[in-house]
């Protein structure tokens, strides 16, 4: 797991761990991440199963409830089959754009 931090943004990139192991590591390190927006980059995995995406549901819901963004990046995930509570985009740039829009919405009280 590679962790890059810029101001109020954390980018977690999956290396060798399985998605389940990655989720466990994120949950363990969550106290360090809780005040930042989070991007989880899974583009090192070409095919991510729906069951793997659902593993992120608890941490995503917990994080979004605190008014912070949680975005997963992967080109191979079929977003039509994933829960609406999880934001998934194909590129890092789109993840940055989503977070920027959500920050503006929160600042405007929307």
C-alpha positions as CSV (number, residue, x, y, z in Angstrom):
1,X,0.0,0.0,0.0
2,X,1.4,3.4,-1.0
3,X,0.1,6.5,0.7
4,X,0.5,9.9,-0.7
5,X,-0.8,12.9,1.2
6,X,-1.4,16.5,-0.1
7,X,-3.0,19.0,2.2
8,X,-6.4,17.5,2.9
9,X,-6.2,14.6,0.4
10,X,-4.9,11.0,0.9
11,X,-4.3,8.8,-2.1
12,X,-4.0,5.1,-1.3
13,X,-2.6,3.0,-4.1
14,X,-2.9,-0.8,-3.9
15,X,0.3,-2.7,-4.4
16,X,0.4,-6.4,-3.7
17,X,-2.3,-6.9,-1.1
18,X,-5.7,-8.3,-2.0
19,X,-8.6,-5.9,-1.8
20,X,-9.8,-7.4,1.5
21,X,-6.3,-6.9,3.0
22,X,-6.2,-3.3,1.7
23,X,-9.6,-2.5,3.3
24,X,-8.3,-3.9,6.6
25,X,-5.2,-1.8,6.4
26,X,-7.3,1.3,5.6
27,X,-9.6,0.6,8.5
28,X,-6.6,0.1,10.8
29,X,-5.0,3.4,9.7
30,X,-8.3,5.2,9.5
31,X,-7.7,7.4,12.6
32,X,-4.8,9.0,10.6
33,X,-7.0,9.5,7.5
34,X,-10.3,10.5,9.1
35,X,-9.9,14.3,8.5
36,X,-8.9,14.0,4.9
37,X,-10.6,13.2,1.6
38,X,-9.6,9.7,0.4
39,X,-8.9,8.3,-3.0
40,X,-8.3,4.6,-3.3
41,X,-6.5,3.8,-6.5
42,X,-7.1,0.2,-7.6
43,X,-5.9,0.6,-11.2
44,X,-3.1,-1.8,-10.5
45,X,-5.9,-4.4,-10.5
46,X,-7.4,-4.8,-13.9
47,X,-10.5,-6.8,-12.8
48,X,-12.1,-6.0,-9.5
49,X,-15.0,-8.1,-8.5
50,X,-18.2,-6.7,-7.2
51,X,-17.6,-8.5,-3.9
52,X,-14.3,-6.7,-3.5
53,X,-15.9,-3.3,-4.1
54,X,-18.6,-4.0,-1.5
55,X,-15.7,-4.5,1.0
56,X,-15.2,-0.7,0.9
57,X,-18.9,0.0,1.7
58,X,-18.5,0.3,5.5
59,X,-15.4,2.5,5.4
60,X,-16.9,4.6,2.6
61,X,-20.2,5.2,4.4
62,X,-18.4,6.0,7.7
63,X,-16.1,8.5,6.0
64,X,-18.8,10.2,3.9
65,X,-20.9,10.6,7.1
66,X,-18.2,12.8,8.5
67,X,-18.5,15.1,5.4
68,X,-15.4,13.9,3.7
69,X,-15.0,12.4,0.2
70,X,-14.2,8.7,-0.5
71,X,-13.6,7.8,-4.1
72,X,-12.4,4.5,-5.7
73,X,-10.4,4.6,-9.0
74,X,-10.5,1.6,-11.3
75,X,-11.1,1.3,-15.0
76,X,-12.5,-2.2,-14.9
77,X,-15.4,-1.8,-12.4
78,X,-18.9,-1.9,-13.9
79,X,-20.4,1.0,-12.0
80,X,-23.9,0.0,-13.1
81,X,-23.6,-3.0,-10.8
82,X,-22.1,-1.3,-7.8
83,X,-23.9,0.3,-4.8
84,X,-24.8,3.9,-5.3
85,X,-23.2,4.8,-1.9
86,X,-19.7,4.1,-3.4
87,X,-18.2,6.5,-5.9
88,X,-16.1,4.8,-8.5
89,X,-14.4,6.6,-11.4
90,X,-12.0,5.3,-14.1
91,X,-9.2,7.8,-13.7
92,X,-7.3,9.7,-10.9
93,X,-8.2,13.0,-12.6
94,X,-11.9,12.2,-12.4
95,X,-11.4,11.4,-8.7
96,X,-9.8,14.7,-8.1
97,X,-12.6,16.4,-10.0
98,X,-15.3,14.6,-7.9
99,X,-13.6,15.6,-4.7
100,X,-13.3,19.2,-5.8
101,X,-17.0,19.3,-6.6
102,X,-18.0,17.7,-3.3
103,X,-15.8,20.2,-1.4
104,X,-17.5,23.1,-3.2
105,X,-21.0,21.6,-2.4
106,X,-20.1,21.2,1.3
107,X,-18.8,24.8,1.4
108,X,-22.1,26.0,-0.1
109,X,-24.1,23.9,2.4
110,X,-25.6,21.7,-0.3
